[in-house]
Amino acid sequence: MAKDKLLKILQIIDNETAAPPPATTSTVTKTAKDKLLDVIMSDLSKVWFTSKDLSLLFQERFHEPIKPSTISTYLTRLYGNGYLERKGNRACWQYRLVSNIPAEKIDLKMVNEL
């Protein structure tokens, strides 16, 4: 009988200290590219902006730093693919979302092409 009680106590302890089952819902983390596109589409879709503007809005929204070279790379690619207009000079480019492309089309095409 003492052996049975001891086994029951051990089972109870095992059940209480067992690791919780893995979460069934997976959290999707956005890439830097996705986050940049999100900021451009939501906050900068109708105005001219610089990479500095984008950086400040990115850090404000996501509370994480981003390298200027990362922003520059994605802006250059978006401009090269025809999604952004660009004016100014190399020292201070200004960008604006091309107005004749529907937002739904930009999201899907940009994410796949960059």
ChimeraX attribute file (.defattr): number of C-alpha atoms within 10 A of each C-alpha:
attribute: neighborCount
match mode: 1-to-1
recipient: residues
	/A:1	6
	/A:2	7
	/A:3	8
	/A:4	9
	/A:5	10
	/A:6	11
	/A:7	12
	/A:8	12
	/A:9	12
	/A:10	12
	/A:11	12
	/A:12	12
	/A:13	11
	/A:14	11
	/A:15	11
	/A:16	10
	/A:17	9
	/A:18	9
	/A:19	8
	/A:20	8
	/A:21	6
	/A:22	7
	/A:23	7
	/A:24	6
	/A:25	6
	/A:26	7
	/A:27	7
	/A:28	6
	/A:29	8
	/A:30	10
	/A:31	9
	/A:32	14
	/A:33	15
	/A:34	14
	/A:35	15
	/A:36	21
	/A:37	23
	/A:38	16
	/A:39	17
	/A:40	19
	/A:41	15
	/A:42	10
	/A:43	12
	/A:44	18
	/A:45	19
	/A:46	13
	/A:47	11
	/A:48	16
	/A:49	17
	/A:50	16
	/A:51	19
	/A:52	14
	/A:53	12
	/A:54	21
	/A:55	20
	/A:56	13
	/A:57	17
	/A:58	22
	/A:59	12
	/A:60	11
	/A:61	11
	/A:62	11
	/A:63	10
	/A:64	8
	/A:65	11
	/A:66	15
	/A:67	8
	/A:68	12
	/A:69	10
	/A:70	15
	/A:71	19
	/A:72	17
	/A:73	13
	/A:74	17
	/A:75	24
	/A:76	16
	/A:77	15
	/A:78	19
	/A:79	17
	/A:80	12
	/A:81	13
	/A:82	13
	/A:83	20
	/A:84	20
	/A:85	17
	/A:86	20
	/A:87	11
	/A:88	9
	/A:89	8
	/A:90	7
	/A:91	6
	/A:92	11
	/A:93	17
	/A:94	20
	/A:95	23
	/A:96	19
	/A:97	23
	/A:98	17
	/A:99	12
	/A:100	7
	/A:101	12
	/A:102	9
	/A:103	13
	/A:104	8
	/A:105	9
	/A:106	16
	/A:107	14
	/A:108	10
	/A:109	12
	/A:110	16
	/A:111	11
	/A:112	8
	/A:113	9
	/A:114	11
